[in-house]
Amino acid sequence: MVALLAIVKKAASFGYKRYGVPGAIATTLIALGGYYYLKKALSGSKTSEN
């Protein structure tokens, strides 16, 4: 969870510096979506074979 907070904070600050408040919101949503997609993709590949 700490890593997610750091990712969101960096994305928001990057977006804010380049595009203002709308950029901060957009980059934060993109970062959250990418994090969720990556986490879901990696957790699906951890199935154990018996």
C-alpha positions as a Markdown table, in Angstrom:
| # | Residue | x | y | z |
|---|---|---|---|---|
| 1 | Met | 0.0 | 0.0 | 0.0 |
| 2 | Val | 2.9 | 2.3 | 0.7 |
| 3 | Ala | 4.2 | 1.8 | -2.9 |
| 4 | Leu | 0.8 | 2.8 | -4.2 |
| 5 | Leu | 0.8 | 6.0 | -2.3 |
| 6 | Ala | 4.3 | 6.9 | -3.6 |
| 7 | Ile | 3.2 | 6.1 | -7.2 |
| 8 | Val | 0.1 | 8.3 | -6.9 |
| 9 | Lys | 2.0 | 11.1 | -5.3 |
| 10 | Lys | 4.6 | 11.2 | -8.0 |
| 11 | Ala | 2.0 | 10.9 | -10.8 |
| 12 | Ala | 0.0 | 13.8 | -9.3 |
| 13 | Ser | 3.0 | 16.1 | -8.9 |
| 14 | Phe | 4.2 | 15.3 | -12.4 |
| 15 | Gly | 0.7 | 16.0 | -13.9 |
| 16 | Tyr | 0.3 | 19.2 | -11.9 |
| 17 | Lys | 3.6 | 20.6 | -12.9 |
| 18 | Arg | 2.9 | 20.0 | -16.6 |
| 19 | Tyr | -0.8 | 20.6 | -17.0 |
| 20 | Gly | -2.2 | 22.0 | -13.7 |
| 21 | Val | -5.1 | 20.5 | -11.8 |
| 22 | Pro | -6.7 | 18.6 | -14.7 |
| 23 | Gly | -3.3 | 17.0 | -15.5 |
| 24 | Ala | -2.9 | 15.9 | -11.9 |
| 25 | Ile | -6.2 | 14.3 | -11.9 |
| 26 | Ala | -5.7 | 12.6 | -15.2 |
| 27 | Thr | -2.2 | 11.2 | -14.4 |
| 28 | Thr | -3.4 | 10.0 | -11.0 |
| 29 | Leu | -6.2 | 8.1 | -12.6 |
| 30 | Ile | -3.9 | 6.6 | -15.3 |
| 31 | Ala | -1.4 | 5.6 | -12.6 |
| 32 | Leu | -4.1 | 3.9 | -10.5 |
| 33 | Gly | -5.5 | 2.1 | -13.5 |
| 34 | Gly | -2.1 | 0.9 | -14.5 |
| 35 | Tyr | -1.3 | -0.3 | -11.0 |
| 36 | Tyr | -4.6 | -2.1 | -10.7 |
| 37 | Tyr | -4.1 | -3.8 | -14.2 |
| 38 | Leu | -0.6 | -4.8 | -13.4 |
| 39 | Lys | -1.5 | -6.2 | -10.0 |
| 40 | Lys | -4.4 | -8.1 | -11.4 |
| 41 | Ala | -2.2 | -9.5 | -14.3 |
| 42 | Leu | 0.6 | -10.6 | -11.9 |
| 43 | Ser | -1.7 | -12.1 | -9.3 |
| 44 | Gly | -3.4 | -14.2 | -12.0 |
| 45 | Ser | -0.1 | -15.8 | -13.0 |
| 46 | Lys | 0.7 | -17.1 | -9.5 |
| 47 | Thr | -1.6 | -20.1 | -9.7 |
| 48 | Ser | 0.0 | -23.2 | -8.3 |
| 49 | Glu | 0.1 | -26.5 | -10.2 |
| 50 | Asn | -0.7 | -29.7 | -8.3 |
